[in-house]
Amino acid sequence: MLPSQAANPYVAQQKILGFHDAASQADALAIAPYLSMNLSPQGKPSSDEVAGWTVDQVLDHAEQHSLPQCTEWMEKNRE
C-alpha cells in the first residue's frame, strides 16, 4: 500500500506511483480525503458572513461545495 494526499492527485501520479516503478509493487493507493471548509480571503462567502452562519448553512455549504470537491479528489486519485 502506498500513501498519498487526497487533494493533490499529482503527488500520487508523479511522485509516489512513478518512483522506481512503485505502482507495480503495490496493491493499493491509500488517501485520506478531508472535507475542506477553507475560505479564500477575498472570496465569497466572506469570513464575516460565514461567522454568522447557522448550523444548517454550514451543513448546506458542506453538502453543496465540500463534499463534491472531496469526491472529485477521490475520483482523480482512482484514475
C-alpha positions as CSV (number, residue, x, y, z in Angstrom):
1,M,0.0,0.0,0.0
2,L,1.3,3.5,-0.9
3,P,0.1,6.6,0.9
4,S,-0.7,9.9,-0.8
5,Q,-2.6,13.2,-0.4
6,A,-6.2,13.1,-1.5
7,A,-6.3,16.8,-2.5
8,N,-3.3,16.5,-4.8
9,P,-3.5,13.6,-7.3
10,Y,-0.4,14.9,-9.0
11,V,1.6,13.8,-6.0
12,A,0.4,10.2,-6.3
13,Q,0.9,10.1,-10.1
14,Q,4.3,11.8,-10.4
15,K,6.0,11.4,-7.0
16,I,4.7,8.2,-5.5
17,L,3.4,5.7,-8.0
18,G,6.1,6.6,-10.5
19,F,9.0,6.4,-8.1
20,H,11.2,3.5,-9.2
21,D,8.0,1.8,-10.6
22,A,6.4,1.6,-7.1
23,A,3.0,1.1,-8.7
24,S,3.9,-2.4,-9.8
25,Q,4.8,-3.3,-6.2
26,A,1.7,-2.0,-4.5
27,D,-1.8,-3.3,-4.4
28,A,-3.5,0.0,-3.3
29,L,-3.1,3.7,-3.1
30,A,-4.2,5.0,0.3
31,I,-5.6,8.5,0.6
32,A,-7.3,10.3,3.4
33,P,-9.8,12.6,1.9
34,Y,-10.8,15.5,4.2
35,L,-13.7,17.9,3.8
36,S,-12.2,21.3,3.0
37,M,-14.0,24.2,4.6
38,N,-11.3,26.7,3.6
39,L,-12.4,30.2,2.6
40,S,-10.4,32.5,0.3
41,P,-9.5,35.8,2.0
42,Q,-11.1,37.7,-0.9
43,G,-13.6,35.0,-1.8
44,K,-17.3,34.6,-1.4
45,P,-18.7,34.0,1.1
46,S,-16.6,36.3,3.2
47,S,-15.3,35.2,6.6
48,D,-17.6,37.8,8.2
49,E,-20.6,36.3,6.5
50,V,-19.6,32.7,7.5
51,A,-19.1,33.8,11.1
52,G,-22.9,34.4,11.3
53,W,-24.0,31.2,9.6
54,T,-26.4,28.8,11.3
55,V,-25.6,25.1,11.6
56,D,-27.9,24.5,8.6
57,Q,-26.0,26.9,6.5
58,V,-22.7,25.2,7.4
59,L,-24.1,21.8,6.5
60,D,-25.6,23.2,3.3
61,H,-22.1,24.5,2.3
62,A,-20.5,21.2,3.1
63,E,-23.1,19.3,1.0
64,Q,-23.0,21.7,-2.0
65,H,-19.3,22.5,-2.1
66,S,-17.0,20.5,0.2
67,L,-18.4,17.0,-0.5
68,P,-18.4,17.4,-4.3
69,Q,-14.8,18.7,-4.1
70,C,-13.8,15.8,-1.9
71,T,-15.5,13.3,-4.3
72,E,-13.6,14.9,-7.2
73,W,-10.3,14.4,-5.4
74,M,-11.1,10.7,-4.8
75,E,-12.1,10.1,-8.4
76,K,-8.9,11.7,-9.7
77,N,-6.8,9.6,-7.4
78,R,-8.7,6.5,-8.6
79,E,-7.7,7.2,-12.2
